[in-house]
Amino acid sequence: MKNTRVLISGASIAGPALAYWLRRYGFTPTVVERAPALRPGGYKVDLRGVAVDVVDRMGIGAQIRARATDMRGGTWLTGAGKAVATLGGDAIGFRDPGDLEILRGDLAQILHQETSDEVEYLFGDAITAISESGSGAHVTFERAPSRTFDLVVGADGLHSGVRTLSFGPEPQFAQPLGMSIAVFSVPNHLSLDRWEMVCTIAGHIANLYSLRPSADATAQFLFPTPQRPPDRHDLHAQHRAVADAFAGHGWEVPRLLAAMPMTRDFYFDSLAQISMPSWSSGRIVLLGDAAYCPSPASGQGTSLALVGAYVLAGELAEAHGDHHTAFPRFEQEMRPFVELNQKLGRDAVKQMVPATRLRAWAQLAMMRMMPYMPGKARVIEKIMEPIREAANAITLKTYAQALR
C-alpha cells in the first residue's frame, strides 16, 4: 500500500466518514478543522436510499436510529397562520420507510466518536497553502507546523478553502439557485413536540420545528436572494437581509425575527450548487459539498457526502493507494449519482417556493385538499418518485477485498 498519509480538510460529515473508511483500510488519515470544536445541534438532515446502506456498513446505523428526530408530523399554514393541512412525519419530510432523519450535529458527533481514537484531529486550524512534488503534498497550516502528506482531500464544504487553493476561485464553480437560507435556534414558545410548522408566502417559506417541548425550536427561513447579497462574514448584514425579506409577514414570523439577534448558532448562506469538470488534480481530491454540492434544497447533501466517502476510500483501497487510478474511478462511480441529485435540487427550488402569489395559493389549495383526495397516496407517490430514484441512483460496490 502506498500513499497512506492522507490529510482531510473538514470535520463535519464527509471528512470523518472518509477518515473512518481510510483507517479501516490501513491508511493514516489526519483531519483538520477550522472550527475550535464540533458544532452541536444544527438543522435536520436526511439519510435516504443507499446512504442508509452506507451507515449500516459502518456499523453506526443503530446509533443514528437511536438519535433520529422521530418527527410525528407537521402543519402547513397560510401567510396569516391559518392551518390548511396536517401531514405525518415521513410525508412532510418526503421520506420512504427506512430513511432516516437526524440533527447534523448529532451525526457529526457519532462520526467523530467512531474515529477519534485512531484518527488525528486538528481543531482550530486550517490549510493556507499546498505545494505538490514527486514525493507528496507539502501543506502549510495557520497554526500547526508544516507537514508533508501523500494525499490531500478537501471535504470542507460549499466554500471550500482547498478548492480555492488548488482549483481556483469559487465563482467559476458555484451555480447560484436564486434563494437564500437562514437557520437558527429560538425559544420553543409553541411547545412543539417532534412537530414542525411550515408557513408559505409567495417566494418565501418560514419553518419552525422542535424535537421535544423542553428543547429550543429551530427556525428556518427560505427566500429570494437579495439583489445585493450580504457578505457571508457579516452577521449583522445577514440579519438585516432576513428581516427585510420577511418584513410585514404574519403568523409567528415577527416573534422569530425578534429572537434572531440573540441566537448563538445563526447560519446563513445562498443556495448554490458546485459544478466542476474534475474533482481531482494531482494528489488533491475534493469530496462532498466541496466537489458537488447539490444544495440544501435537494435534501441529499448528507447522503452524497456519506456515499462519496465510502466510494473514495474504497477506490483508494482497491487501487492500493494509487491515486492516479483511484481518483478517476471515484469520479466515474459518483458523477451520474451526483448529477441526478443536483437536478433534484434545482427542481425542488422551483417547487418548494412558489414564485408568485397565484402559485402559492395553488400550492396551499392542493395541501388543503390533500386529506380528502381519493388518490392522495398516488399524489404523494408521484412526489416521491424522483426523490427515491435520486437517492438510489448508484449501486454500491463491495470493497471487502481491500480490507486489511
Rosetta blueprint (number, residue, H / E / L):
1 M L
2 K L
3 N L
4 T L
5 R E
6 V E
7 L E
8 I E
9 S E
10 G L
11 A L
12 S L
13 I L
14 A H
15 G H
16 P H
17 A H
18 L H
19 A H
20 Y H
21 W H
22 L H
23 R H
24 R H
25 Y L
26 G L
27 F L
28 T E
29 P E
30 T E
31 V E
32 V E
33 E E
34 R L
35 A L
36 P L
37 A L
38 L L
39 R L
40 P L
41 G L
42 G L
43 Y L
44 K E
45 V E
46 D E
47 L E
48 R L
49 G L
50 V H
51 A H
52 V H
53 D H
54 V H
55 V H
56 D H
57 R H
58 M H
59 G L
60 I L
61 G H
62 A H
63 Q H
64 I H
65 R H
66 A H
67 R L
68 A L
69 T L
70 D L
71 M L
72 R L
73 G E
74 G E
75 T E
76 W E
77 L E
78 T L
79 G L
80 A L
81 G L
82 K L
83 A E
84 V E
85 A E
86 T E
87 L E
88 G E
89 G H
90 D H
91 A H
92 I H
93 G L
94 F L
95 R L
96 D L
97 P L
98 G L
99 D L
100 L E
101 E E
102 I E
103 L E
104 R H
105 G H
106 D H
107 L H
108 A H
109 Q H
110 I H
111 L H
112 H H
113 Q H
114 E H
115 T H
116 S L
117 D L
118 E L
119 V L
120 E E
121 Y E
122 L E
123 F E
124 G L
125 D L
126 A L
127 I E
128 T E
129 A E
130 I E
131 S E
132 E E
133 S E
134 G L
135 S L
136 G E
137 A E
138 H E
139 V E
140 T E
141 F E
142 E L
143 R L
144 A L
145 P L
146 S L
147 R E
148 T E
149 F E
150 D L
151 L E
152 V E
153 V E
154 G E
155 A L
156 D L
157 G L
158 L L
159 H L
160 S L
161 G H
162 V H
163 R H
164 T H
165 L H
166 S H
167 F H
168 G L
169 P L
170 E H
171 P H
172 Q H
173 F L
174 A E
175 Q E
176 P E
177 L E
178 G E
179 M E
180 S E
181 I E
182 A E
183 V E
184 F E
185 S E
186 V E
187 P L
188 N L
189 H L
190 L L
191 S L
192 L L
193 D L
194 R L
195 W E
196 E E
197 M E
198 V E
199 C E
200 T E
201 I E
202 A L
203 G L
204 H E
205 I E
206 A E
207 N E
208 L E
209 Y E
210 S E
211 L L
212 R L
213 P L
214 S L
215 A L
216 D L
217 A E
218 T E
219 A E
220 Q E
221 F E
222 L E
223 F E
224 P E
225 T L
226 P L
227 Q L
228 R L
229 P L
230 P L
231 D L
232 R L
233 H L
234 D L
235 L H
236 H H
237 A H
238 Q H
239 H H
240 R H
241 A H
242 V H
243 A H
244 D H
245 A H
246 F L
247 A L
248 G L
249 H L
250 G L
251 W L
252 E L
253 V H
254 P H
255 R H
256 L H
257 L H
258 A H
259 A H
260 M H
261 P H
262 M H
263 T L
264 R L
265 D L
266 F L
267 Y E
268 F E
269 D E
270 S E
271 L E
272 A E
273 Q E
274 I E
275 S L
276 M L
277 P L
278 S L
279 W L
280 S E
281 S E
282 G L
283 R L
284 I E
285 V E
286 L E
287 L L
288 G L
289 D H
290 A H
291 A H
292 Y H
293 C L
294 P L
295 S L
296 P H
297 A H
298 S H
299 G L
300 Q L
301 G H
302 T H
303 S H
304 L H
305 A H
306 L H
307 V H
308 G H
309 A H
310 Y H
311 V H
312 L H
313 A H
314 G H
315 E H
316 L H
317 A H
318 E H
319 A L
320 H L
321 G L
322 D L
323 H H
324 H H
325 T H
326 A H
327 F H
328 P H
329 R H
330 F H
331 E H
332 Q H
333 E H
334 M H
335 R H
336 P H
337 F H
338 V H
339 E H
340 L H
341 N H
342 Q H
343 K H
344 L H
345 G H
346 R H
347 D H
348 A H
349 V H
350 K H
351 Q H
352 M H
353 V L
354 P L
355 A L
356 T L
357 R H
358 L H
359 R H
360 A H
361 W H
362 A H
363 Q H
364 L H
365 A H
366 M H
367 M H
368 R H
369 M H
370 M H
371 P H
372 Y H
373 M L
374 P L
375 G L
376 K H
377 A H
378 R H
379 V H
380 I H
381 E H
382 K H
383 I H
384 M H
385 E H
386 P H
387 I H
388 R H
389 E H
390 A H
391 A H
392 N L
393 A L
394 I L
395 T L
396 L L
397 K L
398 T L
399 Y L
400 A H
401 Q H
402 A H
403 L L
404 R L
